[in-house]
Amino acid sequence: MPVVRDLRSLLRLHGFRRLLAVRLLSQGADGVYQVALAAYVVFSPERQTSPAAIASAMAVLLLPYSVIGPFAGVLLDRWRRRQVLLYGNLLRAGFAAGTAALLLAGVPDWLFYLSALSVTAVNRFVLSGLSAALPRVVDTEEQLVVGNSLSPTAGTLAATAGGGVAFLVGLAGPEGSTADATTVLVGSGLYLSAALAALRMAPDSLGPDPELVLPRIAAAVASTARGLAAGVRHLGERREAARALSAMGLMRFCFGALTVMLLMLCRYAWTDGEDEGMALLGVAVGLSGLGFFVAAVVTPWLVPRLGRTGWMTLCAAVAAVLTPTLGLSFAPAPLLVAAFVLGVTTQGVKITTDTVVQSSVDDAYRGRIFSLYDMLFNVAFVGAAAASAVLLPADGRSAMLVMGVAVVYASVAMSMFHVKHAPADDVHPAPVDGGTEPHVSRET
């Protein structure tokens, strides 16, 4: 198979293998940490969870990064990215250990959320650094496409596996806050392992170019406003990247709204106990992860045949049709199938968007563009949670939410279909669409 052949060629690259190892350990730790937080916030027997409570928790954990995200990008374009991966994971290991201590101490919720926010904030630097560094460890445009299929998807699968580990630790350990604290400590150990894995790469191997690195933080922060404005202008000149990011943001909104609905269904409508609800949620997450894997396999094969916008159109159209078909029953089996299908479509669009951004954005701007990308992810997810808080009843059954999400999916499909058939769509096609080499500054 061509995908297997391309994957083998990627895994022969030392830099790619080492960057992938950091991603797997780091995102595996994310999965452990996030499931521990979900168990504490959503499934604790002593808590009466509501959609509004979930939305508030997401806002506390995600929205602050919407403010610091652009600053992270400017710093990423000046700091050595390998050092970001090293020290970022070390910081997260320490913050996660602190979260475990707070869980055992039974502190007020605001202090717990502050600690969790610290881990989340540093996580944005690490994920943006991983994405911005990928073009530095591959040799060709085709390898970049396959790398974008493999790396983020493998990271998502690692996060899913980490969630499974967290679930097993919770079952095997004591009940209550002690179990949650033990799970968080496992995540802390994985963050430390990711930091150690980053040491296998040379400090300058992931860029940016030495002349762009400002060793003094004050000098980098002082240039934030100018750098951010330049990044926005650069993105404005790359219309394909801007369109792809807009489509991905809307798909993320839909995915977030359905995630909150699924949480409420698992908590109240489908089960009576905490363990059973967590188990059903684990199955849904596992099926979604399987969908991510399928997307990683089929996207490099389908993009050259359908084009980037064609594949994104198909993903959005499938989601628009199947969301109401499977979701309006509010029964476990159809919604578990929907979790798999939406895993395929959402990850398919994300892989394509990553490739569009990386191949059309110059290396000197990648860090800040990917930080803006992450900011869009957070705002879309929190916005979806806020909408869910308004539309969802306590048991999670809302036909209005399901149909609203289907309409958004359909609007993305129609918009991308229009772009694909517009005359300007064929002006400068990228190699993955069968055209010529685009104007892009990359170093490998």
GIRA-V133058 format. One record per helix or strand. SS is the DSSP state (~ for helix, > for strand). FROM is the first residue (numbers start at 0). TO is the last residue. Records with the same first field share a line. If there is no record, write none. Layout:
# GIRA-V133058
SS = FROM-TO  FROM-TO
This chain:
# GIRA-V133058
~ = 1-10  13-40  50-75  80-104  108-136  140-171  176-197  209-211  216-221  223-235  238-268  273-305  307-326  331-359  362-390  398-419  422-425  430-432
